[in-house]
Amino acid sequence: MQWSLLRPVGLVPAALVLTTIAAGAEGGKSASPSEFLLVTQIVLLVAVGRGLGEIMQRIGQPSVIGELLAGIILGPSLFGWIWPEAKATIFPKTPEQKAMIDGIAQVGILLLLLLTGMETDLKLVRKVGKAAIAISIAGILVPFAFGFALGEFLPDALLPNPQQRLVASLFMGTSLSISSVKIVAVVVREMNFMRRNVGQIIVATAVIDDTIGWIIIAVIFSLASQGTLDIVSVAKAVLGTLAFLAISFTIGRRLVFQLIRWANDTLVSAAAVITVILLLMGVMAMITHAIGVHTVLGAFVAGILVGESPILTRQIDERLRGLISSFFMPVFFGLAGLSADLSVLRDPNLLMLTGLLVAIASVGKFGGAFVGGTIGGLNHRESLALASGMNARGSTEVIIATIGLSIGVLSQNLFTMIVTMAIVTTMAMPPMLRAALARLPMNKEEKERLEREEFERRGFVANLERPLLAVDESVNATFAAHVAGLIAGMRTLPITVLHIGKQPEEQEKSRDEEESHEAVVKKAAEAANTAGEAGSIDVVTRARRTALGETIADEARKGFDLLIVGVGKVAATRDRFDRRIEDIAARFEGPLAIVAAKGEHLKRPMPDALNILVPVSGSAVSKRGAEVAVALAQGGSGSLRVIYVATTRDKGAQRGASRGLNQEAGILKDASDLAARYDVDITTTLRVNRAPEAAILREIDTTDVDLVVMGVDRIQADHLSFGGVADAVLRQSKVSVLLVSSGEARQAPAEKA
């Protein structure tokens, strides 16, 4: 290992000496709780925990192991054994001082479960649900039975209350049967197996394990608080938990989305969305506590609902993850390590029992998951990989053990044994899983799916989260609403409709304007729900209150990633767009889609089918146009025609004829492959030795298309411009046109479609 990597750890003794001297001086002043000691404890836990976490990651282990080891080093296992007075000075056992750092750790538990819930992919669980449920049940029952049996035979000296052996045995069974979603997901993701079939099953099974585990913990918590097996109180906890989950995943799902959008769109203070999410987590934690369940279940479910929200998930995750990973996790896991006194393992009996616990936990979980995988239809190699992955307890085990210690179910020695088991099984999992996954071949279906997902990851439409539709009262607005609805419907994206017809100086809106505005909103909802799942698209509306440019600028800051414009007048004279469109484009820096309804769509702006023509040239912007065209064709019925346009103005036109044709055929094949990924049938056409605009207009005249979708670049100019080809098609086409532009303006390139 490099010396530079060990250098931070070498500074730990010096830091301990200095902080001990300072803490001793501070502690001698007063016996009351000390803020200085609190800060000292946090600094040591974060510094040592993050440093060791960095080392663990360098050697292929999860960083949580380093954070646990930091607590063990700073606790009675090492620091307290070598220099007990210094350990007692920095980490005194006075209830008031201990309560200060414990309060931070408890907040850390809730935030960690919030983040874990956000990482939970319910779509993944649903996709492999049947196999994952079968595997999870077998993977829980076998180790649970082993753990329960072990709890029944534990010596009375290891139990804090031997009269509550049943509760302790149930707790032991749960602690042995649960897996760590976080550790499993991190390792699977680091190995690029997250989207593999077996990787999805492993993570989905871990999610189900965790969920069932928290429900069982809720029941045990109720038992521990009552002191006896009170059927009424247990039934209340179970029914309350089920009711909480049912309400959360129905009404609560929509409520959370509405709260996040309201905070993002309405509040102007910094990090308003994060504040709302933290309040939501706190309220749900209090609800679960009120029904007799531990607060962690409420935080976990809150995280799932936040992660399921269709907007701002990436930004929220990035902002929360840094604070939790850098501050709360080292403090919480460090305190868990502080609570574990490994020096007690010098007792041969305890050491033997700890080894037995590790063996029972590993054999039970490994065997149960392997049997479950076989029952679930996996082959032996896949079942072996599954069993290897499910054996990691990690952070989840430590959280459960901490809860058991806090409610009096576990003794200090039993807590130390369980934490040791969590560390050993977690450190053993990554190399075992890597070895098992490396031997798994990839079948044809899985390879095709992974290629499609990789394409979507780099694509435009697949990464849309929130389109904005700006419209007036025109027929073109209705057609634009139809187009926006088809794009949003397939992925159930929420649509925001911004009505820009009303002038800012007007004080009253006429009844006709009100009715037109409501009609546009209704059309957008109808189109979206026709393309997607009926009733699943959320459509809200806003009216312009200020000047058009200011209104667009206000909306742009809310995180919209596509602006679709549908107004009555699109093109003006002398190669210029209408003034309203230029004002909109000037204040919105993201991708822009301008809709111009023509021909039949002026009579029927909500057509039953769209016959689409999309020109391609191999450029990035033409590929974006092709993606949008495929999405529209997938959302509705009709046809899709792709035309490759080549001209002497193209750079490749001067090359050899055979090489040029091969290049053009390759571009058309890419378009065909794109359509095939979404089960869209297309017709391809090759037009050579013709100006692009002429080729496109010729294709319009000779086919039955009724919509041209073009990917275009914004050109740097003193006005909005997409180049001569787009301008010619927009003005001369007899059918509707949809121009999909990039977000940034570029210098005018050689003309391309």
Secondary structure, DSSP 4 states (H G I P E B T S, - for coil): --HHHHHHHHTHHHHHHHHHHHHHHHHHH-SS--HHHHHHHHHHHHHHHHHHHHHHHHTT--HHHHHHHHHHHHSTTTHHHH-HHHHHHHS---HHHHHHHHHHHHHHHHHHHHHHHHH--HHHHHHTHHHHHHHHHHHHHHHHHHHHHHHHHS-GGG-S-GGGHHHHHHHHHHHHH---HHHHHHHHHHTT-TTSHHHHHHHHHHHHHHHHHHHHHHHHHHHHHHSS--HHHHHHHHHHHHHHHHHIIIIIHHHHHHHHHHHHHH--STTHHHHHHHHHHHHHHHHHHHTTS-HHHHHHHHHHHHHH-SSSHHHHHHHHHHHIIIIIHHHHHHHHHHH--GGGGGSHHHHHHHHHHHHHHHHHHHHHHHHHHHHTT--HHHHHHHHHHHT--HHHHHHHHHHHHHTTSS-HHHHHHHHHHHHHHHHHHHHHHHHHHTT----HHHHHHHHHHHHHHH-SGGG---EEEEE-SSHHHHHHHHHHHHHHHTTT--EEEEE--S-TT--S--HHHHHHHHHHHHHHHHHHHHHSSTT---EEEEE--S-HHHHHHHHHTTT-SEEEEE-S--B-STT-B-HHHHHHHHH--S-EEEEE--THHHH-SS-SEEEEEEEE-SSHHHHHHHHHHHHHHHHSEEEEEEEEE--TTSGGGGS-HHHHHHHHHHHHHHHHHHHHHTT--EEEEEE-SS-HHHHHHHHHHHS---EEEEEEEEEPSSS----HHHHHHHHH-SSEEEEEEEEEEE---S---
